Amino acid sequence: MLTCGETEMLLPGDRIDDLQRAGLRIIQNESSWRFGMDSVLLADFACPAPRDRVIDLGCGDGALLLLLWGRENTLTGDGIEIRPDAALRAEKSFALNGLAERLHVIRGDWTEPSLLREGQYTLAVANPPYEEAAQSGMLQTEARARLRGGWDALFLSAARALKPGGRFALVYPARETDRVLRWMCAAGFALKRTRAVYTRPGKDAKLCLSEGVLGARPGGVRMLPPLAVWTGDGKRELAEIYGTERTRET
């Protein structure tokens, strides 16, 4: 049951969903893009460290920042979001969880340099809009269906926001790996970790998770074991990712 105060936070089509981590909840809208497995996998892969300062490039309703805080409750974070309705839901979700002092929304386009707090963050994350796809019988909005500015703009924005040695973790379609690695290196990152995600037996990888470190020396890449979510081992790991805190990989 929702309290009167929680009900007053909701606009037509809004609902409050359980993030299934640390008691966190999120406000989402029935007719807009809602978080899925890719955000959950990225929050796990990013392995936030104590007192990280996080920037989410394109935070949507705020799911990724909330999931990261659920794994490391000493972090602070900002999310940049261009869609006013999504930015409003993110602000309300942070307040709903009592995190308005730790998690904030910057309204606008993350390709705009003036919006970024240059060199202020230790961890950048992105679950970028990369394709049109059906969800619950609806197509993503145009703003969600394309990567604003391209991969080069995404990595340049992350590099601008991060301190030297800062990490940038993102999830993306496996077929985009060549472009992602090219622009990662061009923006001054060195690839340090990557993992492929397989969703169907006998098919190519669907997603990749990668982490680059700004200004790091090339080499020493960790190719993590693939995650095949339909297998017994994959299902067990996925259940752990969804429901159990994990320690930072070193």
C-alpha positions as a Markdown table, in Angstrom:
| # | Residue | x | y | z |
|---|---|---|---|---|
| 1 | Met | 0.0 | 0.0 | 0.0 |
| 2 | Leu | 1.3 | 3.5 | -0.9 |
| 3 | Thr | 1.1 | 6.3 | 1.6 |
| 4 | Cys | -0.7 | 9.5 | 0.7 |
| 5 | Gly | 2.6 | 11.3 | 0.3 |
| 6 | Glu | 3.8 | 8.6 | -2.2 |
| 7 | Thr | 0.6 | 8.7 | -4.2 |
| 8 | Glu | 0.9 | 12.5 | -4.5 |
| 9 | Met | 4.3 | 12.0 | -6.1 |
| 10 | Leu | 2.8 | 10.1 | -9.0 |
| 11 | Leu | 1.7 | 11.6 | -12.3 |
| 12 | Pro | -0.8 | 9.7 | -14.7 |
| 13 | Gly | 0.8 | 6.5 | -15.8 |
| 14 | Asp | 3.5 | 6.5 | -13.0 |
| 15 | Arg | 4.0 | 3.6 | -10.7 |
| 16 | Ile | 6.4 | 2.7 | -7.9 |
| 17 | Asp | 8.4 | -0.5 | -8.5 |
| 18 | Asp | 10.7 | -2.5 | -6.2 |
| 19 | Leu | 14.3 | -2.5 | -7.3 |
| 20 | Gln | 14.9 | -5.6 | -5.2 |
| 21 | Arg | 18.0 | -4.3 | -3.7 |
| 22 | Ala | 18.5 | -2.7 | -0.3 |
| 23 | Gly | 14.8 | -1.9 | 0.0 |
| 24 | Leu | 15.1 | 0.7 | -2.9 |
| 25 | Arg | 12.1 | 1.7 | -5.0 |
| 26 | Ile | 11.8 | 3.6 | -8.3 |
| 27 | Ile | 9.1 | 5.6 | -10.0 |
| 28 | Gln | 8.6 | 4.6 | -13.6 |
| 29 | Asn | 5.9 | 5.3 | -16.2 |
| 30 | Glu | 3.9 | 2.7 | -18.1 |
| 31 | Ser | 4.4 | 4.5 | -21.4 |
| 32 | Ser | 8.2 | 5.2 | -21.1 |
| 33 | Trp | 11.3 | 3.1 | -21.2 |
| 34 | Arg | 11.9 | 1.1 | -18.0 |
| 35 | Phe | 15.1 | -0.3 | -16.6 |
| 36 | Gly | 15.9 | -3.9 | -17.4 |
| 37 | Met | 18.6 | -6.5 | -17.1 |
| 38 | Asp | 21.3 | -4.4 | -18.8 |
| 39 | Ser | 21.2 | -1.8 | -16.0 |
| 40 | Val | 21.3 | -4.5 | -13.3 |
| 41 | Leu | 24.3 | -6.2 | -14.9 |
| 42 | Leu | 26.1 | -2.8 | -15.3 |
| 43 | Ala | 25.6 | -1.9 | -11.7 |
| 44 | Asp | 27.2 | -5.2 | -10.7 |
| 45 | Phe | 30.0 | -5.0 | -13.2 |
| 46 | Ala | 30.9 | -1.4 | -12.3 |
| 47 | Cys | 31.8 | -2.5 | -8.7 |
| 48 | Pro | 31.5 | 1.0 | -7.1 |
| 49 | Ala | 34.2 | 1.7 | -4.5 |
| 50 | Pro | 33.8 | 3.4 | -1.1 |
| 51 | Arg | 33.2 | 7.1 | -1.5 |
| 52 | Asp | 33.1 | 7.0 | -5.3 |
| 53 | Arg | 31.7 | 10.1 | -6.9 |
| 54 | Val | 29.6 | 8.8 | -9.8 |
| 55 | Ile | 28.3 | 10.4 | -13.0 |
| 56 | Asp | 25.6 | 8.6 | -15.0 |
| 57 | Leu | 25.5 | 9.9 | -18.6 |
| 58 | Gly | 21.8 | 9.6 | -19.5 |
| 59 | Cys | 20.3 | 8.5 | -16.2 |
| 60 | Gly | 16.7 | 8.1 | -17.3 |
| 61 | Asp | 14.5 | 7.4 | -14.2 |
| 62 | Gly | 17.6 | 7.0 | -12.0 |
| 63 | Ala | 17.7 | 3.2 | -11.8 |
| 64 | Leu | 21.4 | 2.8 | -12.4 |
| 65 | Leu | 22.4 | 5.3 | -9.7 |
| 66 | Leu | 20.0 | 3.7 | -7.2 |
| 67 | Leu | 21.4 | 0.2 | -8.0 |
| 68 | Leu | 24.9 | 1.5 | -7.6 |
| 69 | Trp | 24.1 | 3.1 | -4.3 |
| 70 | Gly | 22.5 | -0.2 | -3.2 |
| 71 | Arg | 25.8 | -1.8 | -3.6 |
| 72 | Glu | 27.9 | 0.9 | -2.1 |
| 73 | Asn | 26.0 | 3.3 | 0.2 |
| 74 | Thr | 29.0 | 5.7 | 0.7 |
| 75 | Leu | 28.9 | 7.0 | -2.9 |
| 76 | Thr | 27.5 | 10.2 | -4.2 |
| 77 | Gly | 26.2 | 10.7 | -7.7 |
| 78 | Asp | 24.9 | 12.9 | -10.4 |
| 79 | Gly | 22.8 | 11.8 | -13.4 |
| 80 | Ile | 22.4 | 13.9 | -16.5 |
| 81 | Glu | 19.1 | 13.5 | -18.3 |
| 82 | Ile | 17.7 | 15.4 | -21.3 |
| 83 | Arg | 14.1 | 14.2 | -21.0 |
| 84 | Pro | 12.2 | 16.4 | -18.5 |
| 85 | Asp | 9.7 | 13.7 | -17.6 |
| 86 | Ala | 12.4 | 11.1 | -16.9 |
| 87 | Ala | 14.5 | 13.7 | -15.0 |
| 88 | Leu | 11.5 | 14.5 | -12.8 |
| 89 | Arg | 10.9 | 10.8 | -12.0 |
| 90 | Ala | 14.6 | 10.4 | -11.1 |
| 91 | Glu | 14.4 | 13.3 | -8.7 |
| 92 | Lys | 11.3 | 11.9 | -7.1 |
| 93 | Ser | 12.8 | 8.4 | -6.9 |
| 94 | Phe | 15.9 | 9.7 | -5.1 |
| 95 | Ala | 13.6 | 11.6 | -2.7 |
| 96 | Leu | 11.4 | 8.6 | -2.2 |
| 97 | Asn | 14.4 | 6.6 | -1.0 |
| 98 | Gly | 15.7 | 9.4 | 1.2 |
| 99 | Leu | 18.7 | 10.0 | -1.0 |
| 100 | Ala | 18.1 | 13.5 | -2.3 |
| 101 | Glu | 21.2 | 14.7 | -0.5 |
| 102 | Arg | 23.4 | 12.0 | -2.1 |
| 103 | Leu | 22.0 | 11.6 | -5.6 |
| 104 | His | 21.1 | 14.5 | -7.9 |
| 105 | Val | 19.8 | 15.1 | -11.4 |
| 106 | Ile | 21.4 | 17.5 | -13.9 |
| 107 | Arg | 18.8 | 18.4 | -16.5 |
| 108 | Gly | 20.1 | 18.7 | -20.0 |
| 109 | Asp | 22.2 | 17.1 | -22.7 |
| 110 | Trp | 25.4 | 15.3 | -21.6 |
| 111 | Thr | 27.1 | 16.3 | -24.8 |
| 112 | Glu | 27.0 | 19.9 | -23.6 |
| 113 | Pro | 30.4 | 20.6 | -21.9 |
| 114 | Ser | 29.0 | 23.4 | -19.6 |
| 115 | Leu | 26.8 | 20.8 | -17.8 |
| 116 | Leu | 29.7 | 18.6 | -16.9 |
| 117 | Arg | 31.6 | 19.2 | -13.7 |
| 118 | Glu | 35.0 | 18.7 | -15.3 |
| 119 | Gly | 37.4 | 16.3 | -13.5 |
| 120 | Gln | 35.2 | 15.8 | -10.5 |
| 121 | Tyr | 34.2 | 12.2 | -10.7 |
| 122 | Thr | 35.9 | 8.9 | -10.0 |
| 123 | Leu | 33.4 | 6.6 | -11.8 |
| 124 | Ala | 31.3 | 7.2 | -14.9 |
| 125 | Val | 28.6 | 4.8 | -16.1 |
| 126 | Ala | 26.4 | 4.7 | -19.1 |
| 127 | Asn | 23.6 | 2.4 | -20.4 |
| 128 | Pro | 23.3 | 4.4 | -23.7 |
| 129 | Pro | 20.2 | 4.3 | -26.0 |
| 130 | Tyr | 21.4 | 2.2 | -28.8 |
| 131 | Glu | 18.5 | 0.9 | -30.8 |
| 132 | Glu | 14.8 | 0.8 | -31.3 |
| 133 | Ala | 13.2 | -2.1 | -29.6 |
| 134 | Ala | 9.7 | -3.2 | -28.4 |
| 135 | Gln | 9.0 | -3.2 | -24.7 |
| 136 | Ser | 5.6 | -4.2 | -23.4 |
| 137 | Gly | 4.2 | -3.6 | -26.9 |
| 138 | Met | 5.6 | -0.1 | -27.2 |
| 139 | Leu | 8.5 | 1.4 | -29.1 |
| 140 | Gln | 11.1 | 3.4 | -27.3 |
| 141 | Thr | 10.9 | 7.1 | -27.7 |
| 142 | Glu | 13.2 | 8.7 | -30.3 |
| 143 | Ala | 15.3 | 10.2 | -27.4 |
| 144 | Arg | 15.8 | 6.7 | -26.0 |
| 145 | Ala | 16.2 | 5.0 | -29.4 |
| 146 | Arg | 19.5 | 6.7 | -30.5 |
| 147 | Leu | 22.8 | 7.4 | -29.0 |
| 148 | Arg | 22.9 | 11.2 | -28.7 |
| 149 | Gly | 26.1 | 12.5 | -30.4 |
| 150 | Gly | 27.5 | 9.1 | -31.2 |
| 151 | Trp | 30.1 | 6.9 | -29.4 |
| 152 | Asp | 32.8 | 9.5 | -29.7 |
| 153 | Ala | 30.8 | 12.1 | -27.9 |
| 154 | Leu | 29.9 | 9.6 | -25.1 |
| 155 | Phe | 33.6 | 8.8 | -24.4 |
| 156 | Leu | 34.7 | 12.4 | -24.7 |
| 157 | Ser | 32.1 | 13.5 | -22.2 |
| 158 | Ala | 33.1 | 10.7 | -19.8 |
| 159 | Ala | 36.8 | 11.7 | -20.1 |
| 160 | Arg | 35.9 | 15.3 | -19.4 |
| 161 | Ala | 34.0 | 14.4 | -16.3 |
| 162 | Leu | 36.4 | 12.0 | -14.7 |
| 163 | Lys | 39.5 | 12.6 | -12.7 |
| 164 | Pro | 42.8 | 11.1 | -14.0 |
| 165 | Gly | 42.6 | 7.4 | -13.3 |
| 166 | Gly | 38.8 | 7.5 | -13.2 |
| 167 | Arg | 36.9 | 4.5 | -14.5 |
| 168 | Phe | 34.2 | 4.4 | -17.1 |
| 169 | Ala | 31.9 | 1.3 | -17.2 |
| 170 | Leu | 29.2 | 0.8 | -19.8 |
| 171 | Val | 27.0 | -1.8 | -21.3 |
| 172 | Tyr | 26.4 | -1.9 | -25.1 |
| 173 | Pro | 25.4 | -4.2 | -27.9 |
| 174 | Ala | 28.1 | -6.8 | -28.6 |
| 175 | Arg | 28.0 | -5.9 | -32.3 |
| 176 | Glu | 29.2 | -2.3 | -31.4 |
| 177 | Thr | 32.4 | -3.6 | -29.8 |
| 178 | Asp | 34.7 | -2.3 | -32.6 |
| 179 | Arg | 33.3 | 1.2 | -32.4 |
| 180 | Val | 33.3 | 1.2 | -28.6 |
| 181 | Leu | 37.0 | 0.2 | -28.3 |
| 182 | Arg | 38.1 | 2.6 | -31.0 |
| 183 | Trp | 36.5 | 5.6 | -29.4 |
| 184 | Met | 37.5 | 4.4 | -25.9 |
| 185 | Cys | 41.1 | 4.5 | -26.9 |
| 186 | Ala | 40.7 | 7.8 | -28.8 |
| 187 | Ala | 39.3 | 9.5 | -25.7 |
| 188 | Gly | 42.3 | 8.5 | -23.6 |
| 189 | Phe | 41.0 | 5.4 | -21.9 |
| 190 | Ala | 42.7 | 2.1 | -21.7 |
| 191 | Leu | 40.5 | -1.0 | -21.7 |
| 192 | Lys | 40.9 | -2.9 | -18.4 |
| 193 | Arg | 37.9 | -5.3 | -18.1 |
| 194 | Thr | 35.3 | -6.7 | -20.4 |
| 195 | Arg | 32.7 | -9.4 | -20.4 |
| 196 | Ala | 30.3 | -10.8 | -22.9 |
| 197 | Val | 26.6 | -11.6 | -22.1 |
| 198 | Tyr | 24.8 | -14.4 | -24.0 |
| 199 | Thr | 21.0 | -14.6 | -23.8 |
| 200 | Arg | 20.2 | -17.5 | -26.1 |
| 201 | Pro | 21.8 | -20.9 | -26.7 |
| 202 | Gly | 23.8 | -21.2 | -30.0 |
| 203 | Lys | 23.6 | -17.4 | -30.6 |
| 204 | Asp | 26.3 | -14.7 | -30.6 |
| 205 | Ala | 26.8 | -12.6 | -27.6 |
| 206 | Lys | 23.9 | -10.0 | -27.1 |
| 207 | Leu | 25.7 | -7.5 | -24.8 |
| 208 | Cys | 29.1 | -6.5 | -23.7 |
| 209 | Leu | 30.2 | -4.9 | -20.5 |
| 210 | Ser | 33.5 | -2.9 | -20.6 |
| 211 | Glu | 35.6 | -0.7 | -18.3 |
| 212 | Gly | 38.2 | 1.8 | -19.3 |
| 213 | Val | 40.5 | 3.7 | -17.1 |
| 214 | Leu | 41.3 | 7.3 | -18.0 |
| 215 | Gly | 45.0 | 7.9 | -18.7 |
| 216 | Ala | 46.0 | 4.3 | -17.8 |
| 217 | Arg | 48.8 | 2.5 | -19.6 |
| 218 | Pro | 47.5 | 0.0 | -22.3 |
| 219 | Gly | 47.7 | -3.7 | -21.5 |
| 220 | Gly | 46.6 | -5.9 | -18.7 |
| 221 | Val | 43.1 | -6.4 | -19.9 |
| 222 | Arg | 41.0 | -8.8 | -17.9 |
| 223 | Met | 38.7 | -10.9 | -20.1 |
| 224 | Leu | 36.1 | -12.0 | -17.6 |
| 225 | Pro | 34.2 | -15.3 | -18.0 |
| 226 | Pro | 31.2 | -15.0 | -20.3 |
| 227 | Leu | 27.7 | -14.9 | -18.7 |
| 228 | Ala | 25.3 | -17.2 | -20.4 |
| 229 | Val | 22.0 | -16.4 | -18.7 |
| 230 | Trp | 20.0 | -19.5 | -19.8 |
| 231 | Thr | 22.5 | -22.0 | -18.3 |
| 232 | Gly | 22.3 | -23.4 | -14.8 |
| 233 | Asp | 25.5 | -21.5 | -13.8 |
| 234 | Gly | 24.3 | -18.4 | -15.6 |
| 235 | Lys | 20.9 | -18.5 | -13.8 |
| 236 | Arg | 22.6 | -18.9 | -10.4 |
| 237 | Glu | 25.0 | -16.0 | -11.1 |
| 238 | Leu | 22.1 | -13.8 | -12.4 |
| 239 | Ala | 20.1 | -14.5 | -9.2 |
| 240 | Glu | 23.2 | -13.5 | -7.2 |
| 241 | Ile | 23.6 | -10.3 | -9.2 |
| 242 | Tyr | 20.0 | -9.4 | -8.6 |
| 243 | Gly | 19.9 | -10.3 | -4.9 |
| 244 | Thr | 23.3 | -10.4 | -3.3 |
| 245 | Glu | 25.9 | -7.8 | -2.6 |
| 246 | Arg | 29.2 | -8.5 | -4.3 |
| 247 | Thr | 32.7 | -7.4 | -3.4 |
| 248 | Arg | 34.8 | -5.2 | -5.8 |
| 249 | Glu | 36.8 | -7.3 | -8.3 |
| 250 | Thr | 40.5 | -6.5 | -8.2 |
